[in-house]
Amino acid sequence: TLTQADVSSALSTLNQDNCTHVAALVAILGNHIKSSASSSSSSSSSSSSVSGAFILDTLVGLSGAVGLASIALQATHSEVRLIGEALRDALKAKKGSADASEAFTKGIAVFKRLINVLVDNKKDRVLVLTPLHPLVLEVCLDLGQLQAARDFLTRFTQVVKVDRALTGCSVVDHLVFWYLSGLSLIHI
């Protein structure tokens, strides 16, 4: 079982500019998320187990790391999706807390960084849909951050292409993205 003490210890000695170090830590977190998801029905969670909020804080801490770019490029499509879902769940869990706004801002920055790297974006806007796009909109709508959803849609992304081979984006991701986009813009 992975504990927060294990991750904290790894973070204290981690060279954030070493892609291998960062990739290893995120792979460990990804494996923890997978095992937690598969054993959630019969889990006996301990208080020291890694929480979604702790994963969020760890990813936020790594968002500026050079190594994080390599993770999005090396991760499988399912790992990117799992990391995105864990980030989404951690942000939703912060709803109503004193630090919800700060966590939301940091979490959206991590989402944007992962999206940019995943599609190797060098432009002002992301043109390729990723599985992370609908997760961002889901978080924005769930937390009532409608202006953030609008900014995401009008300033960060301009989806004109779906590249399943590049991003692992499914038809469901595509449909959910456009549905949530519509809801976001209707509520503004």
Phi and psi in degrees as GROMACS dihedral restraints (atoms count N, CA, C in turn):
[ dihedral_restraints ]
;  ai    aj    ak    al  type     phi  dphi    fc
    3     4     5     6     1   -80.6    20    10
    4     5     6     7     1   133.6    20    10
    6     7     8     9     1  -117.4    20    10
    7     8     9    10     1   163.0    20    10
    9    10    11    12     1   -63.6    20    10
   10    11    12    13     1   -32.4    20    10
   12    13    14    15     1   -63.5    20    10
   13    14    15    16     1   -38.6    20    10
   15    16    17    18     1   -61.6    20    10
   16    17    18    19     1   -47.0    20    10
   18    19    20    21     1   -67.8    20    10
   19    20    21    22     1   -42.1    20    10
   21    22    23    24     1   -60.5    20    10
   22    23    24    25     1   -41.2    20    10
   24    25    26    27     1   -63.1    20    10
   25    26    27    28     1   -43.4    20    10
   27    28    29    30     1   -64.1    20    10
   28    29    30    31     1   -40.9    20    10
   30    31    32    33     1   -64.0    20    10
   31    32    33    34     1   -34.8    20    10
   33    34    35    36     1   -68.0    20    10
   34    35    36    37     1   -24.3    20    10
   36    37    38    39     1  -110.6    20    10
   37    38    39    40     1     2.3    20    10
   39    40    41    42     1   -74.6    20    10
   40    41    42    43     1   131.9    20    10
   42    43    44    45     1   -89.8    20    10
   43    44    45    46     1   103.9    20    10
   45    46    47    48     1   -66.9    20    10
   46    47    48    49     1   -14.9    20    10
   48    49    50    51     1   -91.2    20    10
   49    50    51    52     1    -3.9    20    10
   51    52    53    54     1   -94.0    20    10
   52    53    54    55     1   110.2    20    10
   54    55    56    57     1   -56.2    20    10
   55    56    57    58     1   -38.2    20    10
   57    58    59    60     1   -64.8    20    10
   58    59    60    61     1   -42.0    20    10
   60    61    62    63     1   -64.0    20    10
   61    62    63    64     1   -48.4    20    10
   63    64    65    66     1   -65.3    20    10
   64    65    66    67     1   -43.8    20    10
   66    67    68    69     1   -60.7    20    10
   67    68    69    70     1   -39.7    20    10
   69    70    71    72     1   -63.7    20    10
   70    71    72    73     1   -44.3    20    10
   72    73    74    75     1   -64.3    20    10
   73    74    75    76     1   -44.5    20    10
   75    76    77    78     1   -67.9    20    10
   76    77    78    79     1   -35.1    20    10
   78    79    80    81     1   -63.1    20    10
   79    80    81    82     1   -40.2    20    10
   81    82    83    84     1   -63.9    20    10
   82    83    84    85     1   -44.5    20    10
   84    85    86    87     1   -62.9    20    10
   85    86    87    88     1   -41.5    20    10
   87    88    89    90     1   -61.3    20    10
   88    89    90    91     1   -43.2    20    10
   90    91    92    93     1   -63.8    20    10
   91    92    93    94     1   -38.0    20    10
   93    94    95    96     1   -63.3    20    10
   94    95    96    97     1   -42.8    20    10
   96    97    98    99     1   -62.0    20    10
   97    98    99   100     1   -45.2    20    10
   99   100   101   102     1   -59.4    20    10
  100   101   102   103     1   -49.1    20    10
  102   103   104   105     1   -67.2    20    10
  103   104   105   106     1   -34.3    20    10
  105   106   107   108     1   -67.0    20    10
  106   107   108   109     1   -40.4    20    10
  108   109   110   111     1   -66.7    20    10
  109   110   111   112     1   -39.7    20    10
  111   112   113   114     1   -76.1    20    10
  112   113   114   115     1   -23.7    20    10
  114   115   116   117     1  -109.9    20    10
  115   116   117   118     1    16.2    20    10
  117   118   119   120     1   -66.0    20    10
  118   119   120   121     1   -29.3    20    10
  120   121   122   123     1   -72.1    20    10
  121   122   123   124     1   -30.1    20    10
  123   124   125   126     1  -124.3    20    10
  124   125   126   127     1    36.0    20    10
  126   127   128   129     1   -87.4    20    10
  127   128   129   130     1   149.4    20    10
  129   130   131   132     1  -119.1    20    10
  130   131   132   133     1    83.1    20    10
  132   133   134   135     1   -74.7    20    10
  133   134   135   136     1   136.5    20    10
  135   136   137   138     1   -97.7    20    10
  136   137   138   139     1   158.7    20    10
  138   139   140   141     1   -68.4    20    10
  139   140   141   142     1   -19.5    20    10
  141   142   143   144     1   -93.7    20    10
  142   143   144   145     1    -2.8    20    10
  144   145   146   147     1   -65.0    20    10
  145   146   147   148     1   154.2    20    10
  147   148   149   150     1   -70.5    20    10
  148   149   150   151     1   123.9    20    10
  150   151   152   153     1   -92.9    20    10
  151   152   153   154     1   165.1    20    10
  153   154   155   156     1   -60.4    20    10
  154   155   156   157     1   -38.4    20    10
  156   157   158   159     1   -64.5    20    10
  157   158   159   160     1   -38.6    20    10
  159   160   161   162     1   -67.0    20    10
  160   161   162   163     1   -38.9    20    10
  162   163   164   165     1   -62.6    20    10
  163   164   165   166     1   -42.9    20    10
  165   166   167   168     1   -57.8    20    10
  166   167   168   169     1   -49.2    20    10
  168   169   170   171     1   -60.7    20    10
  169   170   171   172     1   -38.8    20    10
  171   172   173   174     1   -65.8    20    10
  172   173   174   175     1   -46.1    20    10
  174   175   176   177     1   -64.4    20    10
  175   176   177   178     1   -39.0    20    10
  177   178   179   180     1   -61.7    20    10
  178   179   180   181     1   -41.9    20    10
  180   181   182   183     1   -63.9    20    10
  181   182   183   184     1   -28.6    20    10
  183   184   185   186     1   -94.1    20    10
  184   185   186   187     1    -4.9    20    10
  186   187   188   189     1   -62.0    20    10
  187   188   189   190     1   -26.9    20    10
  189   190   191   192     1   -92.0    20    10
  190   191   192   193     1    -4.9    20    10
  192   193   194   195     1   -70.7    20    10
  193   194   195   196     1   139.6    20    10
  195   196   197   198     1   -58.5    20    10
  196   197   198   199     1   -38.5    20    10
  198   199   200   201     1   -62.7    20    10
  199   200   201   202     1   -26.0    20    10
  201   202   203   204     1   -64.1    20    10
  202   203   204   205     1   -32.9    20    10
  204   205   206   207     1   -61.1    20    10
  205   206   207   208     1   -40.3    20    10
  207   208   209   210     1   -70.0    20    10
  208   209   210   211     1   -27.8    20    10
  210   211   212   213     1   -65.2    20    10
  211   212   213   214     1   -47.8    20    10
  213   214   215   216     1   -61.8    20    10
  214   215   216   217     1   -31.1    20    10
  216   217   218   219     1   -78.8    20    10
  217   218   219   220     1   -31.7    20    10
  219   220   221   222     1   -91.1    20    10
  220   221   222   223     1   -20.9    20    10
  222   223   224   225     1   -69.6    20    10
  223   224   225   226     1   148.6    20    10
  225   226   227   228     1   -74.8    20    10
  226   227   228   229     1   164.1    20    10
  228   229   230   231     1   -59.6    20    10
  229   230   231   232     1   -38.7    20    10
  231   232   233   234     1   -68.8    20    10
  232   233   234   235     1   -33.8    20    10
  234   235   236   237     1   -68.3    20    10
  235   236   237   238     1   -40.3    20    10
  237   238   239   240     1   -61.7    20    10
  238   239   240   241     1   -43.2    20    10
  240   241   242   243     1   -63.2    20    10
  241   242   243   244     1   -44.9    20    10
  243   244   245   246     1   -62.8    20    10
  244   245   246   247     1   -42.1    20    10
  246   247   248   249     1   -64.5    20    10
  247   248   249   250     1   -41.9    20    10
  249   250   251   252     1   -62.5    20    10
  250   251   252   253     1   -42.6    20    10
  252   253   254   255     1   -66.5    20    10
  253   254   255   256     1   -37.7    20    10
  255   256   257   258     1   -65.5    20    10
  256   257   258   259     1   -40.7    20    10
  258   259   260   261     1   -64.0    20    10
  259   260   261   262     1   -45.0    20    10
  261   262   263   264     1   -57.7    20    10
  262   263   264   265     1   -49.1    20    10
  264   265   266   267     1   -63.5    20    10
  265   266   267   268     1   -38.1    20    10
  267   268   269   270     1   -65.6    20    10
  268   269   270   271     1   -39.8    20    10
  270   271   272   273     1   -67.7    20    10
  271   272   273   274     1   -41.1    20    10
  273   274   275   276     1   -65.3    20    10
  274   275   276   277     1   -34.9    20    10
  276   277   278   279     1   -65.9    20    10
  277   278   279   280     1   -24.1    20    10
  279   280   281   282     1   -80.8    20    10
  280   281   282   283     1    -7.1    20    10
  282   283   284   285     1   -52.7    20    10
  283   284   285   286     1   127.1    20    10
  285   286   287   288     1    85.4    20    10
  286   287   288   289     1    -7.6    20    10
  288   289   290   291     1   -81.5    20    10
  289   290   291   292     1   164.9    20    10
  291   292   293   294     1   -62.3    20    10
  292   293   294   295     1   -32.4    20    10
  294   295   296   297     1  -103.7    20    10
  295   296   297   298     1    20.6    20    10
  297   298   299   300     1   -61.3    20    10
  298   299   300   301     1   -41.8    20    10
  300   301   302   303     1   -65.9    20    10
  301   302   303   304     1   -43.9    20    10
  303   304   305   306     1   -65.6    20    10
  304   305   306   307     1   -42.9    20    10
  306   307   308   309     1   -63.1    20    10
  307   308   309   310     1   -40.2    20    10
  309   310   311   312     1   -60.8    20    10
  310   311   312   313     1   -48.9    20    10
  312   313   314   315     1   -59.3    20    10
  313   314   315   316     1   -46.0    20    10
  315   316   317   318     1   -66.6    20    10
  316   317   318   319     1   -41.2    20    10
  318   319   320   321     1   -64.4    20    10
  319   320   321   322     1   -42.1    20    10
  321   322   323   324     1   -64.3    20    10
  322   323   324   325     1   -36.4    20    10
  324   325   326   327     1   -62.9    20    10
  325   326   327   328     1   -39.3    20    10
  327   328   329   330     1   -65.8    20    10
  328   329   330   331     1   -45.5    20    10
  330   331   332   333     1   -54.9    20    10
  331   332   333   334     1   -47.9    20    10
  333   334   335   336     1   -63.2    20    10
  334   335   336   337     1   -41.1    20    10
  336   337   338   339     1   -61.8    20    10
  337   338   339   340     1   -46.0    20    10
  339   340   341   342     1   -64.2    20    10
  340   341   342   343     1   -40.3    20    10
  342   343   344   345     1   -63.3    20    10
  343   344   345   346     1   -47.7    20    10
  345   346   347   348     1   -58.1    20    10
  346   347   348   349     1   -43.0    20    10
  348   349   350   351     1   -71.9    20    10
  349   350   351   352     1   -40.8    20    10
  351   352   353   354     1   -57.3    20    10
  352   353   354   355     1   -38.4    20    10
  354   355   356   357     1  -102.8    20    10
  355   356   357   358     1     8.4    20    10
  357   358   359   360     1    51.9    20    10
  358   359   360   361     1    51.2    20    10
  360   361   362   363     1   -80.2    20    10
  361   362   363   364     1   127.3    20    10
  363   364   365   366     1  -120.0    20    10
  364   365   366   367     1     8.4    20    10
  366   367   368   369     1  -105.9    20    10
  367   368   369   370     1  -179.0    20    10
  369   370   371   372     1   -68.7    20    10
  370   371   372   373     1   -33.0    20    10
  372   373   374   375     1  -128.1    20    10
  373   374   375   376     1   150.2    20    10
  375   376   377   378     1   -85.2    20    10
  376   377   378   379     1   127.0    20    10
  378   379   380   381     1  -102.0    20    10
  379   380   381   382     1   -14.0    20    10
  381   382   383   384     1  -107.4    20    10
  382   383   384   385     1   129.2    20    10
  384   385   386   387     1   -71.5    20    10
  385   386   387   388     1   138.1    20    10
  387   388   389   390     1  -122.5    20    10
  388   389   390   391     1   165.9    20    10
  390   391   392   393     1   -65.5    20    10
  391   392   393   394     1   -14.2    20    10
  393   394   395   396     1   -81.7    20    10
  394   395   396   397     1   -24.5    20    10
  396   397   398   399     1   -55.6    20    10
  397   398   399   400     1   -53.4    20    10
  399   400   401   402     1   -65.0    20    10
  400   401   402   403     1   -28.8    20    10
  402   403   404   405     1   -66.0    20    10
  403   404   405   406     1   -39.5    20    10
  405   406   407   408     1   -60.9    20    10
  406   407   408   409     1   -47.6    20    10
  408   409   410   411     1   -66.5    20    10
  409   410   411   412     1   -36.9    20    10
  411   412   413   414     1   -59.7    20    10
  412   413   414   415     1   -45.8    20    10
  414   415   416   417     1   -62.6    20    10
  415   416   417   418     1   -46.8    20    10
  417   418   419   420     1   -58.1    20    10
  418   419   420   421     1   -47.4    20    10
  420   421   422   423     1   -66.7    20    10
  421   422   423   424     1   -44.2    20    10
  423   424   425   426     1   -62.7    20    10
  424   425   426   427     1   -36.2    20    10
  426   427   428   429     1   -93.1    20    10
  427   428   429   430     1     3.9    20    10
  429   430   431   432     1    71.7    20    10
  430   431   432   433     1    22.0    20    10
  432   433   434   435     1   -92.5    20    10
  433   434   435   436     1    65.6    20    10
  435   436   437   438     1   -68.2    20    10
  436   437   438   439     1   -36.0    20    10
  438   439   440   441     1   -65.9    20    10
  439   440   441   442     1   -37.6    20    10
  441   442   443   444     1   -64.8    20    10
  442   443   444   445     1   -38.4    20    10
  444   445   446   447     1   -63.3    20    10
  445   446   447   448     1   -43.7    20    10
  447   448   449   450     1   -63.6    20    10
  448   449   450   451     1   -44.1    20    10
  450   451   452   453     1   -60.9    20    10
  451   452   453   454     1   -41.4    20    10
  453   454   455   456     1   -59.8    20    10
  454   455   456   457     1   -43.4    20    10
  456   457   458   459     1   -75.4    20    10
  457   458   459   460     1   -33.6    20    10
  459   460   461   462     1  -100.1    20    10
  460   461   462   463     1   -24.1    20    10
  462   463   464   465     1  -112.7    20    10
  463   464   465   466     1   -27.2    20    10
  465   466   467   468     1  -101.1    20    10
  466   467   468   469     1   -39.4    20    10
  468   469   470   471     1  -128.4    20    10
  469   470   471   472     1   150.4    20    10
  471   472   473   474     1  -147.2    20    10
  472   473   474   475     1    80.3    20    10
  474   475   476   477     1   -67.7    20    10
  475   476   477   478     1   120.3    20    10
  477   478   479   480     1  -129.7    20    10
  478   479   480   481     1    -0.6    20    10
  480   481   482   483     1  -148.6    20    10
  481   482   483   484     1   141.4    20    10
  483   484   485   486     1  -119.1    20    10
  484   485   486   487     1   120.6    20    10
  486   487   488   489     1  -122.9    20    10
  487   488   489   490     1    90.7    20    10
  489   490   491   492     1   -58.3    20    10
  490   491   492   493     1   -39.0    20    10
  492   493   494   495     1   -64.9    20    10
  493   494   495   496     1   -37.5    20    10
  495   496   497   498     1   -76.6    20    10
  496   497   498   499     1   -43.4    20    10
  498   499   500   501     1  -113.5    20    10
  499   500   501   502     1   -17.2    20    10
  501   502   503   504     1    77.7    20    10
  502   503   504   505     1    15.7    20    10
  504   505   506   507     1   -69.7    20    10
  505   506   507   508     1   132.4    20    10
  507   508   509   510     1  -100.6    20    10
  508   509   510   511     1   171.8    20    10
  510   511   512   513     1   -60.7    20    10
  511   512   513   514     1   -39.2    20    10
  513   514   515   516     1   -62.0    20    10
  514   515   516   517     1   -43.1    20    10
  516   517   518   519     1   -57.9    20    10
  517   518   519   520     1   -43.4    20    10
  519   520   521   522     1   -61.9    20    10
  520   521   522   523     1   -49.2    20    10
  522   523   524   525     1   -65.5    20    10
  523   524   525   526     1   -43.7    20    10
  525   526   527   528     1   -63.6    20    10
  526   527   528   529     1   -40.7    20    10
  528   529   530   531     1   -57.6    20    10
  529   530   531   532     1   -49.6    20    10
  531   532   533   534     1   -69.0    20    10
  532   533   534   535     1   -36.0    20    10
  534   535   536   537     1   -62.9    20    10
  535   536   537   538     1   -49.6    20    10
  537   538   539   540     1   -67.4    20    10
  538   539   540   541     1   -32.4    20    10
  540   541   542   543     1   -60.4    20    10
  541   542   543   544     1   -45.9    20    10
  543   544   545   546     1   -61.7    20    10
  544   545   546   547     1   -45.6    20    10
  546   547   548   549     1   -61.5    20    10
  547   548   549   550     1   -41.4    20    10
  549   550   551   552     1   -61.5    20    10
  550   551   552   553     1   -43.7    20    10
  552   553   554   555     1   -77.8    20    10
  553   554   555   556     1   -29.0    20    10
  555   556   557   558     1   -67.0    20    10
  556   557   558   559     1   -39.1    20    10
  558   559   560   561     1   -78.1    20    10
  559   560   561   562     1    -6.7    20    10
